[in-house]
Amino acid sequence: METIKISDNISPVFYNYWRKFDSSIYNVTVGGRRGFKSTTNALKIAKKLIEFPNTDAIVFREHFKDHKRTTYRQLIEAFAMLGVKLKPGINYPKGNDIYIQLWNGSRVEFFGDVSTNFENLKGIKSSPSNKTRLLWFFEISQIRDEMPINQLVASYLTEASDENFQMVFEWNPPQNKNHWIWEWEQKIRERDNLNYLFVNYVDHPQELLEKWLGKLFLQEMENLKEIDEDTYNHVYLGQSVTSSGRIYKKFEREHHTVKSVDTSQYQNMLSAGVDTGFSDKWAVEVLMISKKYDEIYVAEELVFDHQGRKELNSLEGVKKGVSVDPETAVIKTIDFLQKVRDKYSRNIIVKVDGKQSKMMFDSYLMKHNVKGIIIVDLNKHKKLDESETAIEERINFGIIAINSNRLKVNEKCKDLIIAFEEAHRGKNGNRKDDNSTTWNDSLDAFEYAFLDWIKTAQNVMIRQGVSK
């Protein structure tokens, strides 16, 4: 194996953390994204697995499926950075299974479902002839509370019989200051055997940032700071910034609403989201994305207000005394979407919330041979980054689109306009959604509509900065 200088692969910010790692049972890294926490921890774990034959490392995170593109990939890359190129089919499987097996008997196993399955995880035994010397708890702020963590730690510490036993904890701080992780962090920092580092990308030398992240990324961060300083401070500086109050603070009716747009600048497919709630509202929002992915236009809206017994239709105005059952709502929604399709001469991709409602849409479209309206699966739990909840990422994207002046709303989409003006967070820091709110349904429908291109559009908007 070729000689590798560790200093070539980690930032000077981590030098002291790296030195203290082997003499500390608790190794903790906290901070915003792109701080190189995971890269450094993966390198240290890989190095130890090479140096100590017959060592088991166990990696925990809340959602098992997320290992493959995070911890699993990072460890394979870490071995490569140390001059050890692992071979598929020999050191790790070619299929969907994930594990790492080294020539010296050392092995890495990956587990999930920590919140609900921690009792079984406590019973995991080392591989034959091996000792468990490493535990890596990844993104632990996703776990429901501290109890599973405490139970697993207590179990493995009891069984640990090797002086080279270490645990690694890392996470990106959640927005909500009431999250359990803040109190747990304070308790763990009182330990004598703790190796702790809070780190953000801005803490690293500029030459390393340009080498590892690139000048484009650094410029985008400056743009994000201008567009939405709260999101920047939370996501990249690891700060708790959420408080109760209005969410879309820079939304202004006179600035963000329009009578019409030049549709030739937009793509030839419409996107619609349907929120099928019946306790309050049934909402449909139809969006267009520009050809450059740098502007959203909310073109049309249909809302059935069950409590107010009225229909808000951007094509036909407000109708009072309207009461609809689910079947009628589906029929009227499809009729509305057909008119939108014809008005803009564009087919529509539609995401419907709820399996039963989607089945009703599919059945009607097939029975009546409706063309140009395509119902697709909705995955509202999909996330861009596993450190953030799906709803928060959708909210952040809405804020970015508004604050960068890249959202335009048809002035006739009155329910969504009011939603942007009134949406606020409760005391827990989450977007309020209870009997006192009337605006979540149109916001949900708006968000479902942009899920297909949220990542592309967000990157473009941040890269280009505020539209003057």
N, C-alpha and C positions, 0 to 999 in steps of 0.2 A: 504494500500500500504506500502510495506516495506521501511525502511529508506535507501536511497542510497547516498553515498558520491560522489559528482560530481568530486572531485579530483581523484577518482579511475578510472574515465572514460575519463578524458582529460589530455593532457600533460601540465606540468608547463609553457610551452611556451605560452599557451593560457590563463593563469590565469588572466592577466590584461585585455585582450580582453573580457573575460567572464564577469569580473566585470563592465566594461564600457558599455556593450551591452545595458542594460535596460535604460541607460540615453543618448543613442546616436541614432539619426535617421538613420544615414548612418553607417552600419557595413560592413567592407570590408576586405576580406581575399584573398591574392594573393600568388602564389608560385608554385613550381613544384609538380609533382605527389607524392602521399604517404605522404603528409604533414599533413594529418588529418584535413584539412579545412572543408570538407563536413561533416565528422563525428561530429565535434564540433558544426558546425552550425545546423545540424539536432537535436542534443541534446538540444541546446538552444531553438530552435523553439518548439520541443516536450514539454519541461519543461514549456514554457510559455502557450502553449495550455492547459496543465493540470491545471495550476495555475489560468488562466483567463477563466472562463466559457463563452460560447457564443462568442468565438473568431474565426474569419476566417483567415486562412493563404492561400496565393496564391503563387504558385511556377511557375515561368516562365523559359523556356529554348527554344532554337531555334527549336529543333526537338522534337515534342511531343512524338514520339515513344521511345525516349531515356530515358524518365522519369522512365519507369517501372523498369529498372535495375540500376537506379542511385538514384534520389531523393526520389522516392516512397519507394524503398527498404530501403534506409538509414533512412527514418523517422520511418518506422515500426520497424527497428532494434533499433533506438534511444529510442522509447517508451519501448522496452524490456529492454534496458540498465537502464532505470529509474524505472524498476520493474513493468511496465504495459505491459502485453502481450495482444496485440490486437487479436481479433477473426475474422477469415475470415467469410464472410457472415453477420457479425454484424457490425464490425468496419471498414471493407474494403471489397470490392466485391470479389467474387470467379472467375469471368470471366475476360474479357479483359478490362473492365472499370477500372479506377483508381480514388479513392478518399479515404479519411480517415474521419471517423465520430466518435467522442468520446461521452461517456455517459453524459458529461456535456454540450453538445450542440456545442462544438468547432468542427471545420471542416477544412480539407485541400483540396483545389482544384488544379489541375495541368493543365497548358496551354502551348501551343507551337506556332510555326509559328509566332514568335514575329516580324520578319522583315517585313512580308507581311500582318499581321493581327492585328497590334497594335492598329489601330483605334477601332476595335470591342472589343479588350481586355480592352481598357480604360473604357468601359461602364459596366464592370462586377460589379454587385451589391452584397452586403453582403447577406448571408443567412438570412431568416426572423428571427428577434429578435437578430441577431448577429452584431458585428462590425468587420470590417477588420482591424486587428492590425499588421499583418505580411506580408511582401512581400519578397520572396526569388528569386533573379535573379541568375540563375545557369549557369556557363560557358558562360558568356556574350560575350567573345571574338568570339564566333561563330556567333553572330548577325552581320548583314551586315555593320552597322555603328551605331553611337551613337544616332541618331535621335529617333528611337523607344524607347530606354531606357529613353531619356529625356522626351518624350511625356507621357509615362506611369508614370514616377515619378511625373511629374507636375500634372497629373490627380489625382493620389491617394493622393498626399500631399494636394491638394485643398480640397478634400473631407474628409481628416483625421480630426476627431473631438475628438480623444482620445489621452491623453498624453502618453499612452503605445504603440503608433504606432512606429514600427521599420521596416527598410528595410535591407536586407542582399544581398550583392553582392560578388560573388566569380568567379575566373577564373584562368586558367593556362596561363601564358604569351605566346603569339604567337611568332614564330621565327622571323617574319618580323618586323623590327623596325619601318616600315612605317605604320603598322596596326593602325587603329583609336584608339584602346584601350589605347595606350601609352599616347597620348595627353589627352584623357578623364580622365585617372588616375591622371595626373598632375593637372587637373582642380579640380577634386573632393577632392584631398588632401589639397586644400586650405580652405576647409570648417571647421567651428568651431565645428560643431556637428558630427564630423567624428571619428569613432573607426576603426583604420586601423592596419593590421598586414600582413607583408610579411613573409612567413614561408616555409621552405623546410624540408624534412625528416631528414637531417643532424642536424637540430637545436634542435631536441629532445634528451633527455637523452639516453645514450646507453642502459640502462637496459629496457627502454620502447620500444626502437627500436627492441631489441631482443625478447621482449615479444609480441609485436603487429605485427611486420613484419617478425621476424624470422631470424636466422643467415644465412640461405640459401639465402634469399632475399638480405641481406646486402653484402654477398659475390658476388652475381650476379651484384650488383651495382659497386663493385670494378672492376669486370671483364668488365662491360660495359664502365667504365671510361677508361680502358686500350684499349678496342677495338675501341671506338669512343667517344672521350672526348667531341666533339661538341654536339652530341646527348644527352650524359649524362648531360652536363651543361644546355641544353635547357629543356629536359623532366623532370629532377629531381631537378635541381637547379633554374629553372624558368628564365633562361637568354635568351636574344635575341642574337643568335649566327650566324644567316644567313647573308651572304654577297655575292656579286657577285664573281664568280670564279668557278673553276673546282669542281664538286661534288664528284666524286669517286677518291679522291686524291691518294689513296694507290693502285689503280689498276695498275698492271704492267704486260705487255704482256708476258714477259719472266717468270714471276712467276705464273700467274693465267691461262695461256693457256697450254693445254696438247694435245698430239697426241691421247691418248686413256686412258681409266680407266678400272679397274676391275669391270665389271658390276654386278658381283655376290654379291657385297656389297650394291647394290641398290635395292629398292623396285620393285615389279613385275608389276608396272603400270607407264607409262609415262604421263607427263603433258605437254600440249601444249597451248600456247596463240596465238591468231590471231588478229592482228590489221589491219583493213580493209580499211585504208585510200587510197584515190585515187588522192588526190592533190599532194602527194609526193611518199609515199611507202606503199606497202602491205607487212606486216612482219609476219612471223611464227617462233616462238622459241619453241623448244622441250626440256624439262628438265627431270632430274631424281633426286630423293631425296634418300639419303642413308637410310638404314633400321633403323638407330639410329636417323634420322632427323638431323644429324650434318654436312652434306655436300651436296652441290648442284652441279650437273654436267649439264652444258648446252650441250646437245648431238648433236643436229642438228638444222639447220636454213634454211629457204627459204624466200627470199626477192625479190619482184618485184619493181625495181626502175623505176618509171614511167617517171621521168624527164630524167634520164640517159639511158632509154630504154635498161635495162639489167636485167638479173635474176641472183641472187646469191644463189646457191644451194650447201649446204655443202656435199651432196651426189654426185653431178655431176659436180661441179665447176661453173665457171662464163660463162653465155651465153649472148652475145651482140645482139643488134637489136631486143630485145624482147618487145612486146607491148601486154598487156592483157586487156580485158574488165572484168567486175565483174564476169560474168558467167565463163569465161575461167579461171580466177584466182581461183575460187572455185574448178573447175575440176582439175586444176594442183596442188592445195593444197592438195586435197584428194589423188591424185596419190602419191604425196610426202609423205604424212602421212602413206599411205599403205606400202611404201618402208621402212619407219622408223620402222613401226610396225614389219615388217618381219625381218629387220636387228637385232633388239633387242629382238625379240620374246616376245613382251609385247604389251598389248592393250594400247590405248591412250585416256585419257580424254582431251577434247578440249574445250576451252573457246573462243568464237568468239565475237568480239566487233561489235555491231550493230544488231538490230532485223531483218532487211531485209537480211543481210548477213547470220545470223544464220538460217533463214528460207530456204535460198538457199542451205546451207549445209545439213540441215535436209531432204529437198526434194530429193537431189541427193543421199544421203546415203540410203534412203528408196527405191527409184526407182531402184537403182542398187544393193540393198541388200548387202551393204558393211559391213563387220564384223570387230569388234575389234577397231572401232573408235567411241567414244561416245561423242556426242555434249551435253554440259550442259550449263545452264544459267550462264551468267557473271554478277556479281555484283561488279563493280569496285568502287562503292561508299561505300562499306562496310569498317568499321573501327575497329581497335582493341581497341582503346580508343577514347572516344568522344571528347577529348580535342585536338585531332590532325586531320588534314585532311587526307583523304584516300590516296591521292597521296604522301603526306609527309611520311606516315607510310610505304608505299611501297618503297620509296626512302631510308628511314632509314634502312629498312631490307636489301636492296641491299648493303648499306654501311657496315652494321654489317657483312654480309656474306663475303664481300671482305676483310675488315680490320681484321677479325678473321682468315683469310686464309682458309675459308671453301667454297669458290667458285672456281670451275674448269670449264673452257670453252674449248670446242673442237676448236683447232686452225683453223679449217675450217669455223667457224662461224664468218666470217670477219666483217660483218656489226655490230654485237653486240659488238665485241671487240673494234671497232672504236668508237662506242657509249659510252662505258665506258671511253674511253680515252678523248673524246671531250665534254661530257655532262657538262653543267655549268649553273649557276644561273644568272638571269638578275639582274638589280639594285633593283627590288622589292623583291628580295630574293627567288622568285619562279624558278623552273626549266624552263629554257627558251624554248619556243615552238612557233616559228614564222617562217616566210619565210626564215630566215637566218640559220635555223637548219635543219639537215638531219638525225638526230639520234634518235628522240623521238619515232618513230614507233617501232623499234626493242626493245627499252627499255620498251615500253608499253606492247608489246607481251610477253617479258620476265616476267614482273610483273604479267600479267594476269595468266600466267602459274603456279605461286607459291601461288596464293590466297588461295587454299584449305588447305595448311599446313603452312602458314606464321606464325601463332601464335605459333604453336608447335615448328617449326624449330627455330624461333627467341629465344624462351625461352631456348631451348637446347644449342644453340650457345653461348648465354650470360652466361649460367650456366657453360659451359666448358671453356670459355675464349679463348684466342688466341691459335690456333693450331701451335705449333712450328715446 
